[in-house]
Amino acid sequence: MFEDKTLNCKDCGSDFVFTASEQQFYADKGFANEPGRCPECRAARKAANRGGNSYGRERRQMYDAVCSACGKETQVPFQPRGDKPVYCRDCYKPRNNW
């Protein structure tokens, strides 16, 4: 049903093959348009949109703290205020069935 097609990348201008299996995947997902970028440019664009990390968001700022349970130095993703206990990963797990 599908045959390999040669397409031209709108970013780098190089030709790339839009394979029959990729076309089948696009059809199964309901995508109406063919890809406009080669796999390398798609990957570069995706990485740039994610901020360069694999989670799709910027890295959180981490703050230094001392675990209230064991006294070990740790880092947490929030600014400790001193009015609530702060736990390291090892002490936090059993408290929250994590």
C-alpha positions in Angstrom: 0.0 0.0 0.0 2.7 2.5 0.9 6.0 3.0 -0.9 9.2 4.8 0.2 9.2 8.5 -0.8 12.1 10.9 -1.0 11.3 14.2 0.7 13.3 17.4 1.1 14.0 18.8 4.6 12.8 22.4 5.0 15.5 23.2 7.5 18.7 21.8 6.1 17.6 21.2 2.5 18.8 17.6 2.3 16.8 14.8 0.9 15.6 12.0 3.2 13.5 8.9 2.8 10.0 8.7 4.3 9.8 5.0 4.5 6.7 2.9 3.9 6.7 1.8 7.6 6.9 5.5 8.7 4.0 6.3 6.4 2.0 3.4 7.9 2.8 4.8 11.4 1.6 8.3 10.4 -1.6 6.9 8.9 -2.2 4.8 12.1 -1.8 7.8 14.3 -4.0 9.9 12.0 -1.3 12.4 11.0 -2.5 14.3 7.9 0.9 15.8 6.9 4.1 14.3 5.8 7.2 15.2 7.9 8.8 18.5 6.7 12.2 17.8 8.4 14.7 15.0 8.1 15.2 12.8 11.2 18.3 14.7 12.3 16.6 18.1 12.1 13.5 16.7 13.9 15.7 15.4 16.7 17.6 18.7 17.0 14.4 20.7 17.1 12.9 18.4 19.7 15.9 18.7 21.9 15.9 22.5 21.6 12.2 22.6 22.5 12.9 20.5 25.6 15.7 22.7 26.8 18.2 20.0 26.1 17.1 17.5 28.8 15.0 14.4 28.4 12.2 15.4 30.7 10.8 18.1 28.4 11.4 20.9 31.0 14.1 23.0 32.4 16.1 21.5 35.3 14.8 22.5 38.7 16.8 24.6 41.0 18.0 22.5 43.9 18.6 23.8 47.5 21.0 22.5 50.1 19.4 21.1 53.3 20.1 18.9 56.2 17.8 15.8 56.7 15.7 16.2 59.8 15.7 12.4 60.4 19.4 11.3 59.8 21.3 14.6 59.7 22.8 13.9 56.3 23.3 16.8 53.8 21.0 16.6 50.9 19.4 18.7 48.1 15.7 19.4 47.7 13.7 21.0 44.9 12.2 23.7 47.2 13.6 26.4 49.4 13.5 25.1 53.0 11.9 27.6 55.4 12.8 25.9 58.6 9.3 25.5 59.9 8.8 22.0 58.5 11.1 19.0 58.5 13.1 18.2 55.4 14.1 14.6 54.5 16.8 13.1 52.3 15.6 10.6 49.6 16.4 7.6 51.8 14.4 8.9 54.8 11.5 10.3 52.6 10.8 7.0 50.9 9.5 4.9 53.8 7.4 7.9 55.1 5.5 8.1 51.8 5.5 4.6 50.4 7.4 6.0 47.5 
